[in-house]
């Protein structure tokens, strides 16, 4: 058995916050499994509305989670495509189903709390509907072999998601349903993280966080918190697109930046610019917090934290200031996916690559944990890694609240068995029961 890391000595926030949070959840530990309903029945590289509409078996899923001792279920209610899988008057729901409502009902019957994950800035559908709200490039550049110019909107081919045509449906007809689908096809499946999908390539758009997209997101949030008995509302993609350093240079952002930091302040670089970026993201967090708590004071809020080098990546690229965001929202959720960088399942070399990332992720968290000003629940992957790698991550990244797993579909039977044993022997049933 590997040695337990004493995380409490790396963190530096008021422990009362953690006690209060667990009291609100009602159990001593959180053991959560996440599901992305529109990514099909296997990994997470497909966009599959047919599956969500016709084949997703809510009761079967919740039975399994109950059998395997999970006490929290995390549903991705809005993914990077922009689909809203609830009964919505504000958003776009291509599944013709109230998937969130079905899971809430099933959770009530089983004593499983529902936590929702809500993709914020990354929204392909809104990008096609409102190109004027998409982030704007501030420099010329190239992505996946395609050139873009300063002033272009940041709508690009998606990295990881691919689309198969449903049987008997012509491409043109399917494009009416998915307006952000291109006619380009990716045939190869590679082993690096960004090249594991095959099929038609959709586009992706990171929306400008100073545009009306924010009002749209707040409207959706209001709808969800008002109408569904969820325990936590967590914001994913609460950030800029990390693939670029020149976003967002639209006139809204430039004007606001100059107003706040003076006309001499430098665009796209310098302390002021990055401060402006992190403030922009924090201001969205603030709006989210207010919206949720005004409707339901007992509903927890959270944000997904990109891990990695502080200045180069999380501040400059993503605009995520850990201290700012964790001071506003209740739970910080670092995404600890080292073995998505490579797994032993793909051979010795890729196992070594994964082990290197694991070492790096651990070291990075030890160095940066003190930046969080509130409780931290890590999410780690069960999909696309071995049983051993999965357990290693779960044991290492339990920062005191428990652990969340990503994701339901793609977890192997061997992993499910290991997950149950972990709950029984390492978390302890007494810690998972709601009081
Ligand atoms: Zn902008």
Boltz pocket constraint, residues with backbone or C-beta under 6 A from the ligand:
constraints:
  - pocket:
      binder: B
      contacts: [[A, 134], [A, 135], [A, 136], [A, 208], [A, 209], [A, 210], [A, 211], [A, 248], [A, 249], [A, 250], [A, 251], [A, 252], [A, 253], [A, 254]]
      max_distance: 6.0
